[in-house]
Amino acid sequence: MTLIPNSVSEITVDWLNSVLPAEMQGVQDMQWEDLGEGVGILGEVSRLHLTYREGASGPKTIIAKCQSPAPENIFLCQVMGFYFREVNFYQKLTDTLPVKVPRCYYSDISGDGIPFVLLIEEISDITILDQIKGADVESTKRVFSELAKLHAYYWESEKLYALDWLPPMNNDMYKGSSALAAEKLPAFKENWGDIVNSGVLDAVERFIPNYGSFLDWAVSQGNQTFTHTDCRCENYLFGPNSEITIIDFQLATRFWGVWDISNWLSASLTVETRREHEEELVAHYHNQLLANGIINYSMDQCWNDLKACLMMQTFSQVIVSDLDGSNERGNELLAQFITRTFSAAEDHDLPSFMKSLGF
């Protein structure tokens, strides 16, 4: 039985040569480096520099991903099954997708969800947008075009429901997270109550006990597809010739496609950019869905679903608000997620909107 490293520091040359594909099993030396501050909040992500024995060859660098070093982050990932989800994604799905993802050289996970390890291709010649500075409009349109292809490919299809490892949004773990949100709400109010809109925060407090029934309602509305969920700047790698590679599938879920769109709009754009260009960007996504064959999904429905998703995101911010960002930049990312999401909720008057839905 092959041992699974608990961290990148436990990866050795001998271990690599025992798990890598046959054409790469000539590693002579390995050095590793962290990929930088604010990368991999839910996991440890590093670059491995590889040299090979004479006569052997392979990529000079690959990416290694292991569990987060922070206990509170590990707990969340175990409870929610995040690590299982990403391992299943790379083992079972990558060859069939209509969008580009990295090649996976090796993946494994223990029965209880930790430790886990991924060894994946490093994509070169790329540009990564700065999450804190926020995405620009044209890059956002390119991302939304890729997401529309992914969403349309799985939209209410047999192949979507055949993915038995991909949880629906109303799975028991997510529905049960209302108890976790209720537990964390007092600290959230203490830390953020003077910063975020009080009306939205009150609406979140009312929403928490109704979260499970809301998820059941939302899934019952149909229009389900494969969603990336962790839809933010640093998980979309911009390459030459307009090519985009999508990474980080720990949070993949079966839900409305606009769940991804709402995530990007509220977290990856500055408040100013979102306010000025949101209607244009949502229209672009909707048009791309139509171009990829989706019918009977109106623009009005798209907007209503997006607003409901935004309410879910305010709920999610309560859940993740005490995660360890691992460093100053990671903590700044978490802060941006909260302030941008609550600003979007305020702009769309979510308290009134949720009352109109009966929540």
C-alpha positions as CSV (number, residue, x, y, z in Angstrom):
1,M,0.0,0.0,0.0
2,T,1.4,3.4,-1.0
3,L,1.6,5.9,1.8
4,I,-0.1,9.2,1.3
5,P,2.0,12.2,2.4
6,N,0.5,14.5,5.1
7,S,2.3,17.5,3.6
8,V,4.5,18.4,0.6
9,S,7.5,18.2,2.9
10,E,7.0,14.5,3.2
11,I,7.2,13.9,-0.5
12,T,10.4,12.1,-1.5
13,V,12.1,11.1,-4.7
14,D,11.5,7.4,-4.0
15,W,7.8,8.1,-3.4
16,L,7.5,10.1,-6.6
17,N,9.1,7.3,-8.6
18,S,6.6,4.8,-7.1
19,V,3.5,6.8,-8.1
20,L,4.3,8.8,-11.2
21,P,3.3,7.5,-14.7
22,A,5.9,5.1,-16.1
23,E,7.3,7.6,-18.6
24,M,8.2,9.9,-15.6
25,Q,9.7,7.3,-13.2
26,G,13.2,8.5,-13.5
27,V,13.3,11.3,-11.0
28,Q,16.8,11.8,-9.5
29,D,16.3,14.9,-7.4
30,M,13.4,17.0,-6.2
31,Q,13.1,20.4,-4.6
32,W,9.9,22.1,-3.6
33,E,8.7,25.6,-3.1
34,D,5.4,27.2,-1.8
35,L,3.5,28.8,-4.6
36,G,3.0,32.0,-2.8
37,E,1.0,33.8,-0.2
38,G,-2.8,33.5,-0.4
39,V,-2.6,30.4,-2.7
40,G,-4.5,27.3,-1.5
41,I,-6.6,28.4,1.5
42,L,-8.2,25.0,1.8
43,G,-5.0,23.0,0.8
44,E,-1.2,23.2,0.7
45,V,-0.1,23.9,-2.8
46,S,3.5,23.8,-3.9
47,R,5.7,23.5,-7.0
48,L,8.0,20.5,-7.3
49,H,11.2,21.0,-9.3
50,L,12.3,17.7,-10.8
51,T,15.6,16.5,-12.3
52,Y,15.8,13.1,-14.0
53,R,18.4,10.4,-14.3
54,E,20.3,10.1,-17.6
55,G,18.1,8.6,-20.2
56,A,14.9,9.6,-18.4
57,S,12.8,12.7,-19.0
58,G,9.6,14.4,-17.9
59,P,8.3,17.8,-17.0
60,K,10.7,20.0,-15.1
61,T,8.0,21.1,-12.7
62,I,4.7,19.7,-11.4
63,I,2.2,21.0,-8.8
64,A,1.6,19.1,-5.6
65,K,-1.5,19.6,-3.5
66,C,-2.0,18.2,0.0
67,Q,-4.3,19.0,3.0
68,S,-4.2,22.4,4.6
69,P,-1.9,22.7,7.6
70,A,-4.6,24.6,9.5
71,P,-6.8,22.3,11.7
72,E,-9.9,24.4,11.3
73,N,-9.5,24.3,7.5
74,I,-9.0,20.5,7.5
75,F,-12.1,20.1,9.7
76,L,-14.3,22.0,7.2
77,C,-12.9,20.0,4.2
78,Q,-13.5,16.7,6.0
79,V,-17.0,17.6,7.0
80,M,-17.9,18.9,3.5
81,G,-16.1,16.2,1.6
82,F,-14.0,18.7,-0.4
83,Y,-10.9,16.6,-0.7
84,F,-12.8,13.5,-1.8
85,R,-14.5,15.6,-4.5
86,E,-11.3,16.9,-6.1
87,V,-9.7,13.4,-6.1
88,N,-12.8,12.0,-7.8
89,F,-12.8,14.8,-10.3
90,Y,-9.3,14.1,-11.4
91,Q,-9.7,10.4,-11.4
92,K,-13.0,10.2,-13.2
93,L,-13.9,13.3,-15.2
94,T,-11.0,15.2,-16.8
95,D,-10.9,13.4,-20.1
96,T,-14.5,14.3,-21.0
97,L,-14.8,17.9,-20.1
98,P,-15.5,20.7,-22.7
99,V,-13.1,23.0,-20.9
100,K,-9.3,22.7,-20.3
101,V,-8.1,21.4,-17.0
102,P,-4.6,20.3,-16.0
103,R,-3.4,16.7,-16.5
104,C,-3.3,14.7,-13.2
105,Y,-0.3,12.5,-12.8
106,Y,-1.4,10.9,-9.5
107,S,-4.1,11.3,-6.9
108,D,-4.9,9.4,-3.7
109,I,-6.9,9.9,-0.5
110,S,-7.4,8.0,2.7
111,G,-10.7,6.5,3.7
112,D,-11.5,9.3,6.2
113,G,-10.6,12.1,3.8
114,I,-7.1,13.0,5.1
115,P,-4.4,12.8,4.1
116,F,-4.8,13.3,0.4
117,V,-2.5,14.2,-2.5
118,L,-2.7,15.4,-6.0
119,L,0.2,15.7,-8.5
120,I,-0.9,17.7,-11.5
121,E,0.5,19.4,-14.5
122,E,1.9,22.9,-14.1
123,I,0.4,25.1,-16.9
124,S,3.1,27.4,-18.3
125,D,3.0,30.7,-20.1
126,I,-0.1,31.9,-18.2
127,T,-1.4,35.0,-16.6
128,I,-3.2,34.8,-13.3
129,L,-5.5,37.7,-12.4
130,D,-5.0,39.3,-9.0
131,Q,-8.0,38.5,-6.8
132,I,-7.5,41.5,-4.5
133,K,-7.1,44.0,-7.4
134,G,-10.1,42.3,-9.1
135,A,-10.7,41.0,-12.7
136,D,-11.3,43.3,-15.7
137,V,-14.4,43.1,-17.8
138,E,-13.0,41.4,-20.9
139,S,-11.3,38.7,-18.8
140,T,-14.6,38.1,-17.0
141,K,-16.4,37.7,-20.3
142,R,-13.8,35.0,-21.4
143,V,-14.3,33.2,-18.1
144,F,-18.1,33.3,-18.4
145,S,-17.9,32.0,-22.0
146,E,-15.9,29.0,-20.7
147,L,-18.4,28.5,-17.8
148,A,-21.3,28.6,-20.3
149,K,-19.7,25.8,-22.3
150,L,-19.3,23.7,-19.1
151,H,-22.8,24.4,-17.8
152,A,-24.5,23.7,-21.1
153,Y,-22.6,20.4,-21.6
154,Y,-24.1,19.0,-18.3
155,W,-27.3,21.0,-18.1
156,E,-30.0,18.6,-16.9
157,S,-28.3,15.7,-18.7
158,E,-28.0,12.0,-18.0
159,K,-24.3,12.3,-17.7
160,L,-24.7,14.9,-15.0
161,Y,-26.8,12.6,-12.8
162,A,-24.4,9.7,-13.5
163,L,-21.7,11.5,-11.4
164,D,-22.5,9.8,-8.2
165,W,-19.6,11.5,-6.4
166,L,-20.8,15.0,-7.3
167,P,-23.2,16.1,-4.5
168,P,-26.4,18.1,-5.2
169,M,-26.5,21.4,-3.5
170,N,-29.2,20.1,-1.1
171,N,-27.0,17.3,0.2
172,D,-27.2,16.5,3.9
173,M,-23.8,18.0,4.6
174,Y,-24.7,21.4,3.1
175,K,-28.2,21.4,4.7
176,G,-26.7,20.6,8.0
177,S,-24.2,23.5,7.7
178,S,-27.0,25.8,9.1
179,A,-26.0,24.6,12.5
180,L,-22.4,25.5,11.9
181,A,-23.5,28.9,10.6
182,A,-25.6,29.5,13.7
183,E,-22.6,28.6,15.9
184,K,-20.3,31.0,14.0
185,L,-22.8,33.9,13.6
186,P,-22.1,35.6,17.0
187,A,-18.4,35.9,16.3
188,F,-19.2,37.0,12.7
189,K,-21.4,39.8,14.0
190,E,-18.8,40.9,16.5
191,N,-16.1,41.0,13.9
192,W,-18.0,42.3,10.9
193,G,-21.2,43.8,12.3
194,D,-19.8,47.4,12.1
195,I,-18.5,46.8,8.5
196,V,-21.2,45.0,6.5
197,N,-24.8,46.2,5.9
198,S,-27.0,45.6,9.0
199,G,-30.1,44.9,7.0
200,V,-28.3,42.2,5.0
201,L,-26.8,40.8,8.2
202,D,-30.3,40.6,9.8
203,A,-31.5,38.8,6.6
204,V,-28.7,36.3,6.9
205,E,-29.6,35.6,10.5
206,R,-33.2,34.9,9.5
207,F,-32.0,32.8,6.6
208,I,-29.8,30.5,8.6
209,P,-32.5,28.3,10.1
210,N,-34.3,28.1,6.7
211,Y,-31.2,27.2,4.7
212,G,-32.0,23.5,4.4
213,S,-35.5,24.1,3.2
214,F,-34.2,26.8,0.8
215,L,-31.8,24.3,-0.8
216,D,-34.5,21.8,-1.3
217,W,-36.6,24.4,-2.9
218,A,-33.8,25.6,-5.2
219,V,-32.9,22.2,-6.4
220,S,-36.6,21.4,-7.1
221,Q,-36.6,24.3,-9.6
222,G,-34.5,22.3,-12.0
223,N,-31.9,23.8,-14.4
224,Q,-29.2,21.8,-12.6
225,T,-25.6,21.4,-14.0
226,F,-22.0,20.9,-13.0
227,T,-20.7,23.9,-11.1
228,H,-17.1,24.6,-10.4
229,T,-18.2,26.6,-7.3
230,D,-14.7,27.9,-6.4
231,C,-15.1,30.4,-9.2
232,R,-12.5,33.2,-8.5
233,C,-9.6,34.8,-10.3
234,E,-6.8,32.6,-9.1
235,N,-8.4,29.4,-10.3
236,Y,-8.6,30.5,-13.9
237,L,-5.3,30.5,-15.7
238,F,-5.1,32.7,-18.9
239,G,-2.9,31.2,-21.6
240,P,-2.0,32.2,-25.1
241,N,-4.6,32.2,-27.9
242,S,-7.4,33.0,-25.5
243,E,-7.1,29.6,-23.8
244,I,-8.2,29.3,-20.1
245,T,-7.3,26.4,-17.8
246,I,-9.6,25.9,-14.8
247,I,-8.1,24.5,-11.6
248,D,-9.3,23.6,-8.0
249,F,-12.4,21.4,-8.0
250,Q,-12.7,20.7,-4.3
251,L,-16.0,22.5,-4.1
252,A,-17.6,21.2,-7.4
253,T,-21.4,20.7,-6.9
254,R,-24.6,20.0,-8.9
255,F,-26.6,23.2,-8.9
256,W,-27.6,26.2,-11.0
257,G,-25.0,27.5,-13.4
258,V,-25.4,31.0,-12.1
259,W,-23.9,29.8,-8.8
260,D,-20.5,30.1,-10.5
261,I,-21.5,33.5,-12.1
262,S,-22.6,34.9,-8.7
263,N,-19.4,33.7,-7.1
264,W,-17.2,35.5,-9.6
265,L,-19.3,38.7,-9.7
266,S,-19.4,39.1,-6.0
267,A,-15.8,38.0,-5.1
268,S,-13.6,38.5,-8.1
269,L,-14.7,42.0,-9.2
270,T,-14.2,45.2,-7.2
271,V,-17.4,46.7,-6.0
272,E,-17.1,49.5,-8.5
273,T,-16.5,47.2,-11.5
274,R,-19.4,45.0,-10.6
275,R,-21.8,47.9,-10.2
276,E,-20.8,49.4,-13.5
277,H,-20.7,46.2,-15.6
278,E,-22.8,43.6,-13.9
279,E,-25.8,43.8,-16.3
280,E,-23.5,43.5,-19.3
281,L,-21.7,40.5,-17.9
282,V,-24.8,38.6,-16.9
283,A,-26.3,39.2,-20.4
284,H,-23.0,37.9,-21.9
285,Y,-23.3,34.7,-19.9
286,H,-26.9,34.2,-20.7
287,N,-26.2,34.7,-24.4
288,Q,-23.4,32.2,-24.3
289,L,-25.8,29.6,-22.7
290,L,-28.2,30.2,-25.6
291,A,-25.4,29.9,-28.1
292,N,-24.5,26.5,-26.5
293,G,-28.0,25.1,-27.0
294,I,-29.8,26.0,-23.7
295,I,-33.5,26.8,-24.2
296,N,-36.3,27.7,-21.9
297,Y,-34.1,29.6,-19.5
298,S,-35.1,33.3,-19.6
299,M,-33.0,36.3,-18.7
300,D,-35.4,37.0,-15.9
301,Q,-35.0,33.5,-14.5
302,C,-31.2,33.9,-14.8
303,W,-31.3,37.1,-12.7
304,N,-33.7,35.6,-10.0
305,D,-31.4,32.5,-9.7
306,L,-28.4,34.7,-9.4
307,K,-29.9,36.8,-6.6
308,A,-30.8,33.7,-4.7
309,C,-27.3,32.4,-5.1
310,L,-26.0,35.7,-3.7
311,M,-28.0,35.1,-0.6
312,M,-26.4,31.7,-0.3
313,Q,-23.0,33.3,-0.6
314,T,-23.6,35.6,2.4
315,F,-24.5,32.5,4.3
316,S,-21.2,30.9,3.2
317,Q,-19.2,33.9,4.3
318,V,-20.4,33.3,7.8
319,I,-19.2,29.7,7.6
320,V,-15.7,30.5,6.2
321,S,-15.1,33.7,8.2
322,D,-12.9,32.1,10.8
323,L,-10.7,30.1,8.4
324,D,-7.0,30.5,8.6
325,G,-5.8,32.3,5.5
326,S,-2.3,31.0,6.3
327,N,-0.7,34.4,5.8
328,E,-1.5,38.1,5.4
329,R,-2.5,37.9,1.8
330,G,-4.8,34.9,2.4
331,N,-6.5,36.7,5.2
332,E,-6.9,39.7,3.0
333,L,-8.6,37.5,0.4
334,L,-11.1,36.2,3.0
335,A,-11.8,39.8,4.0
336,Q,-12.4,40.8,0.4
337,F,-14.8,37.9,-0.1
338,I,-16.9,39.1,2.8
339,T,-17.0,42.8,2.0
340,R,-17.6,42.4,-1.7
341,T,-20.3,39.7,-1.2
342,F,-22.2,41.8,1.4
343,S,-22.0,44.9,-0.8
344,A,-23.5,43.0,-3.7
345,A,-26.3,41.7,-1.4
346,E,-27.0,45.2,-0.3
347,D,-27.0,46.6,-3.9
348,H,-29.6,43.9,-4.9
349,D,-31.7,44.5,-1.8
350,L,-31.6,40.8,-0.9
351,P,-33.7,41.2,2.3
352,S,-36.7,42.2,0.2
353,F,-35.9,39.7,-2.6
354,M,-35.7,36.7,-0.1
355,K,-39.0,37.8,1.5
356,S,-40.6,37.7,-2.0
357,L,-39.5,34.0,-2.3
358,G,-40.9,33.2,1.1
359,F,-37.5,33.0,2.9
